[in-house]
Every structure is written in structure tokens, then in C-alpha cells.
């Protein structure tokens, strides 16, 4: 009836290649127009059947997140159980926290999405995509897109508050470097600094499967949260400059920050850039990775 094997899932970093703020609803949620991809690097969630529920954390950033019921992974477990059966057996959940927190790369949302998929497999709950996304949306606006990455990779055009997902089939895997100096930014605080909440939507994306076309398309986009984030994390400009000095073809801040990224033409160029920046700033979060292709 249940899967007695340990199930491990990657919770990939979410990278906002573009983020346009187009409106604000009466309930306070912002309407966004985004290009989102997911990295082949992230946290790891491991679940298994146990004699009692447990939640443990390890990894570089484990001390930064709650181990209580406030954690999105625990909330995901409890929501699945309350939705489907109080009699679902106890589980152990272990989170390896490799991504910095409050960093604009969706770590908590990705962890919750990985937990939902892993627990569904463990408990053998058969959920269709619509049910999964509805559960995810109850936990947070970013979780449906993270669930999509669990099932299909990426990248996506994301609209609404995060629930409208459109696959970008011609968008190839890209070589990226992620950089965060340790700045932690509260998303509500960044939005509070945003002056204009009614900005133009994404331009029509006519992307062909070439590196130059991708860069040209991205150069016509924005991250509308960059300016308000700069007020709270002045090092953002310096991180972008470091990536530009390493000859990144495109640089931007991800999400509400403060993680910045550069896109490089080759994996060798990305790894060389990451090594150079890491050598200069060994305490920063710096990693070279590729984005997940659609599958």
C-alpha cells in the first residue's frame, strides 16, 4: 500500500530571468509576468516511512530556517495529510539546505514542492497536476511553478500571482552562475519600496533555439524589483559588476533578491567565473550550474 523506500528529490533553485510587476490586486497580491527557469543545483528533500513524524535539517544554511511547524516542508506534509487521510503513516523528512534563505531563488517554495511530490510517491497518493497545483497554491504563490519543475523541468512564462504557467519549449538549458553575498531580503519589504506597480508586461517572446536569440530576448525584459531591492541591499550592484567583469552575456537579479546571476555561453566560462569570484569572496554563496531543460 505504501512505498517503503527512501525517496529523494532535488529542490532546484528558481531563477527569475525576468520579473515584470503589472498590477496589484485588492487582496494585496501582485500580478506578475515572469520568465522562470530552474537550476540543476538546489536543496535535497529525503522522505521515508517512520515510527513517528520527524523533520531534520543539515547543510550550509540549515541554521537559517525554522525546524518548527512554520517550515513550508512541514506545512506541506500536514496539508497533504489533512486533505487526504489523517491515517497516513508517520514519515521522516530530512532537508539538506544548500541554498541561501530570503535570497530570491525560491528555496522554501522549492523545498515544499519537492516534499509534496516525494510524500505523494511515498504515500502513493495519485494526484493530477490540477490537484497538485491547488495544494501548492494554498501554501504559496511560487509553489505551483516549483511543482511544475518537479514534474517537467522548465523553463516557464509565469503570469497572474504565479498560478498561470506556460511552457517555453524553445528555451534551451543555459549555463549560469549564482552569486549571493549573504544579504537576506524580505519579499514584502522589497515590494513595499516599489513605487510603480503597474508596469508593462513582458514583450512577446519570439525565442529561437540559439544563445544569441535568448540573450537578445532577455535584454528586452526587466526585473522591476531590482530598484527597490538596491535600497535594502547595496551590494547588488557590486555582484552584478563582478559577473559582468567575468564576461557574462547577461546579468540580472533573481526574484526579490539579493541573489544575482550571470548567463555564460559555455559551461567552462561559467565554472571559471564562479571559481574566480569564490576565490575572492570565499564566504559568499557562489555556484555554477545549468538550468533544467523542458522534458
C-alpha positions as CSV (number, residue, x, y, z in Angstrom):
1,X,0.0,0.0,0.0
2,X,2.9,2.4,0.8
3,X,6.3,2.9,-0.7
4,X,8.9,1.6,1.9
5,X,11.9,3.0,0.1
6,X,13.5,6.3,0.9
7,X,12.6,8.9,-1.7
8,X,15.0,11.7,-2.5
9,X,14.1,14.8,-4.6
10,X,16.2,17.8,-5.7
11,X,14.6,21.1,-4.8
12,X,16.1,23.3,-7.5
13,X,16.9,26.9,-7.2
14,X,14.4,29.1,-9.1
15,X,15.9,31.7,-11.3
16,X,13.8,34.7,-12.4
17,X,15.3,35.7,-15.8
18,X,12.6,38.4,-15.9
19,X,10.1,39.8,-13.5
20,X,7.6,42.4,-14.5
21,X,5.1,43.8,-11.9
22,X,1.9,44.6,-13.9
23,X,-0.7,45.2,-11.2
24,X,-1.8,44.8,-7.6
25,X,-5.0,43.0,-6.6
26,X,-7.4,44.1,-3.9
27,X,-6.2,41.2,-1.7
28,X,-2.6,42.6,-1.8
29,X,-1.2,40.0,-4.2
30,X,0.8,41.4,-7.1
31,X,0.2,40.4,-10.7
32,X,3.5,39.4,-12.3
33,X,4.8,38.5,-15.7
34,X,7.9,36.4,-15.4
35,X,10.4,34.1,-17.2
36,X,11.4,31.5,-14.8
37,X,14.0,28.6,-15.1
38,X,15.2,26.1,-12.5
39,X,18.8,25.1,-11.8
40,X,20.3,21.7,-11.7
41,X,21.5,22.7,-8.2
42,X,19.5,23.2,-5.0
43,X,18.4,21.7,-1.7
44,X,17.5,18.0,-1.3
45,X,14.5,16.5,0.4
46,X,14.5,12.9,1.6
47,X,11.4,11.2,3.0
48,X,10.7,7.7,4.4
49,X,8.2,5.9,6.5
50,X,8.9,6.1,10.2
51,X,7.5,5.2,13.6
52,X,6.7,8.9,14.3
53,X,6.8,12.1,12.3
54,X,10.2,13.8,12.3
55,X,11.8,16.7,10.5
56,X,15.6,17.2,10.4
57,X,17.9,19.7,8.6
58,X,21.5,19.7,7.5
59,X,23.6,21.7,5.1
60,X,25.4,25.0,4.9
61,X,22.2,27.1,5.5
62,X,20.4,24.8,8.0
63,X,20.8,27.2,10.9
64,X,18.8,29.9,9.0
65,X,15.5,28.2,8.7
66,X,12.9,27.0,11.3
67,X,12.6,23.4,12.2
68,X,9.1,24.0,13.6
69,X,5.6,23.8,12.1
70,X,6.3,27.1,10.4
71,X,8.6,25.4,7.9
72,X,6.9,25.1,4.5
73,X,8.1,21.4,4.3
74,X,6.2,20.6,7.5
75,X,3.2,22.6,6.3
76,X,3.2,20.6,3.0
77,X,3.2,17.3,5.0
78,X,0.4,18.4,7.2
79,X,-1.7,19.8,4.4
80,X,-1.4,16.6,2.4
81,X,-2.4,14.5,5.4
82,X,-5.3,16.7,6.3
83,X,-6.5,16.7,2.7
84,X,-6.3,13.0,2.0
85,X,-6.3,11.0,5.2
86,X,-5.5,11.5,8.9
87,X,-4.4,7.9,8.9
88,X,-1.5,8.3,6.5
89,X,1.5,6.8,8.4
90,X,4.2,8.8,10.1
91,X,7.2,10.0,8.0
92,X,10.7,11.1,8.5
93,X,11.7,14.2,6.4
94,X,15.2,15.4,6.0
95,X,16.1,18.6,4.3
96,X,19.7,19.3,3.1
97,X,19.7,23.1,2.9
98,X,22.3,24.2,0.3
99,X,20.5,27.4,-0.9
100,X,20.7,30.7,1.0
101,X,17.4,31.9,2.5
102,X,15.5,35.1,1.7
103,X,17.6,35.2,-1.5
104,X,15.2,35.4,-4.4
105,X,15.7,31.9,-5.6
106,X,12.7,30.2,-4.1
107,X,14.4,27.9,-1.7
108,X,11.4,27.4,0.7
109,X,8.9,27.0,-2.1
110,X,11.2,24.6,-4.0
111,X,11.6,22.6,-0.7
112,X,7.8,22.4,-0.2
113,X,7.2,21.3,-3.8
114,X,9.8,18.6,-3.5
115,X,8.2,17.4,-0.3
116,X,4.7,17.3,-1.9
117,X,6.0,15.2,-4.8
118,X,8.1,12.9,-2.6
119,X,5.3,12.4,0.0
120,X,2.8,11.7,-2.7
121,X,5.1,9.0,-4.0
122,X,5.7,7.6,-0.5
123,X,2.1,7.5,0.5
124,X,1.1,6.5,-3.1
125,X,-1.5,9.3,-3.4
126,X,-2.3,9.7,-7.1
127,X,-2.8,13.4,-7.7
128,X,-3.3,15.0,-11.1
129,X,-1.5,18.3,-12.0
130,X,-4.5,20.5,-11.1
131,X,-4.8,19.0,-7.6
132,X,-1.1,19.3,-7.0
133,X,-1.1,23.0,-8.1
134,X,-4.2,23.7,-5.9
135,X,-2.4,22.3,-2.9
136,X,0.7,24.2,-3.8
137,X,-1.2,27.5,-4.2
138,X,-2.6,27.1,-0.7
139,X,1.0,27.1,0.6
140,X,2.4,29.9,-1.5
141,X,2.2,31.6,-4.9
142,X,5.6,30.3,-6.0
143,X,4.9,26.7,-5.3
144,X,2.8,25.8,-8.5
145,X,5.8,26.7,-10.7
146,X,8.1,24.8,-8.4
147,X,5.8,21.7,-8.7
148,X,5.9,22.1,-12.4
149,X,9.7,22.0,-12.3
150,X,9.5,18.7,-10.2
151,X,7.4,17.1,-12.9
152,X,8.6,18.7,-16.2
153,X,11.7,20.7,-15.7
154,X,11.3,24.2,-17.2
155,X,11.5,27.0,-18.1
156,X,8.2,28.8,-18.0
157,X,6.4,32.0,-18.6
158,X,4.5,32.7,-15.4
159,X,1.7,35.1,-15.0
160,X,-1.1,36.1,-12.5
161,X,0.2,35.7,-9.0
162,X,2.2,32.7,-10.0
163,X,-0.6,30.2,-11.0
164,X,-0.7,30.8,-14.8
165,X,2.1,28.6,-16.3
166,X,3.1,28.5,-19.9
167,X,5.9,26.2,-21.1
168,X,8.6,27.8,-23.2
169,X,9.5,24.9,-25.5
170,X,12.3,26.6,-27.4
171,X,14.2,27.8,-24.4
172,X,17.4,25.7,-24.1
173,X,19.4,24.8,-21.0
174,X,21.7,27.8,-20.0
175,X,25.0,28.0,-18.2
176,X,24.5,30.3,-15.2
177,X,26.5,31.5,-12.2
178,X,24.5,32.4,-9.0
179,X,26.1,34.8,-6.5
180,X,24.8,36.0,-3.1
181,X,26.9,38.0,-0.6
182,X,24.8,36.9,2.4
183,X,22.2,39.7,2.1
184,X,18.8,38.4,3.2
185,X,15.8,40.3,1.7
186,X,12.2,40.1,2.8
187,X,10.0,40.0,-0.3
188,X,7.2,42.1,1.4
189,X,9.9,44.7,2.3
190,X,11.1,44.9,-1.3
191,X,7.6,45.3,-2.6
192,X,7.0,48.0,0.0
193,X,9.8,50.0,-1.7
194,X,8.3,49.6,-5.2
195,X,6.9,52.9,-6.5
196,X,5.2,51.7,-9.7
197,X,3.1,48.6,-9.5
198,X,1.5,49.0,-13.0
199,X,4.4,48.4,-15.4
200,X,4.4,47.0,-18.9
201,X,4.0,43.2,-19.3
202,X,6.7,41.0,-20.9
203,X,7.2,41.7,-24.6
204,X,6.1,38.9,-27.0
205,X,8.7,36.2,-26.8
206,X,9.9,35.0,-30.2
207,X,12.7,32.8,-29.0
208,X,14.6,30.6,-31.4
209,X,16.9,27.9,-30.1
210,X,20.2,29.9,-30.2
211,X,22.2,31.5,-27.4
212,X,22.2,34.9,-29.2
213,X,18.4,34.9,-29.6
214,X,17.9,34.1,-25.9
215,X,20.2,36.9,-24.8
216,X,18.5,39.3,-27.2
217,X,15.1,38.3,-25.8
218,X,16.2,38.7,-22.2
219,X,17.8,42.1,-22.9
220,X,14.2,43.4,-23.7
221,X,13.0,42.4,-20.2
222,X,13.3,43.8,-16.7
223,X,13.3,42.9,-13.1
224,X,11.0,45.5,-11.6
225,X,12.1,44.6,-8.1
226,X,15.8,45.5,-8.8
227,X,15.5,49.2,-7.9
228,X,13.6,48.7,-4.6
229,X,16.0,45.8,-3.6
230,X,19.0,48.0,-4.2
231,X,17.8,50.3,-1.4
232,X,17.9,47.4,1.0
233,X,21.0,45.5,-0.3
234,X,23.5,48.0,-1.8
235,X,25.9,45.2,-2.7
236,X,23.6,44.0,-5.5
237,X,25.3,46.4,-8.0
238,X,28.7,45.1,-7.0
239,X,27.6,41.5,-7.5
240,X,26.3,42.3,-11.0
241,X,29.5,44.1,-11.8
242,X,31.6,41.1,-10.7
243,X,29.6,38.9,-13.1
244,X,30.0,41.4,-15.9
245,X,33.7,41.5,-15.3
246,X,33.8,37.8,-15.9
247,X,32.2,38.4,-19.3
248,X,28.7,37.2,-18.6
249,X,26.5,37.7,-21.7
250,X,23.5,38.7,-19.5
251,X,23.3,39.7,-15.8
252,X,20.3,40.3,-13.6
253,X,19.0,40.0,-10.0
254,X,16.7,37.0,-9.4
255,X,13.3,37.5,-7.9
256,X,13.2,39.9,-5.0
257,X,16.9,39.4,-4.5
258,X,19.6,39.6,-3.4
259,X,20.9,36.7,-5.5
260,X,22.3,37.8,-8.8
261,X,23.1,35.7,-11.8
262,X,25.1,35.8,-15.0
263,X,24.5,33.7,-18.1
264,X,27.6,32.4,-19.9
265,X,28.0,30.9,-23.4
266,X,29.9,27.8,-22.3
267,X,30.0,25.7,-19.1
268,X,33.7,26.3,-18.9
269,X,33.3,30.1,-18.8
270,X,30.6,29.7,-16.1
271,X,32.8,27.5,-13.9
272,X,35.8,29.8,-14.4
273,X,33.8,32.8,-13.4
274,X,32.4,31.0,-10.3
275,X,35.9,29.9,-9.3
276,X,37.3,33.5,-9.7
277,X,34.5,35.1,-7.6
278,X,34.7,32.3,-5.0
279,X,38.4,32.8,-4.6
280,X,37.9,36.5,-4.0
281,X,34.9,36.0,-1.7
282,X,35.1,32.5,-0.1
283,X,32.2,33.2,2.4
284,X,29.7,34.1,-0.3
285,X,27.3,31.7,-2.0
286,X,28.7,31.2,-5.5
287,X,27.8,28.3,-7.8
288,X,28.0,27.5,-11.5
289,X,25.1,25.3,-12.7
290,X,22.9,24.7,-15.8
291,X,19.2,25.3,-16.0
292,X,16.8,22.4,-16.4
293,X,15.6,21.9,-19.9
294,X,11.9,21.1,-20.6
295,X,11.3,17.4,-20.6
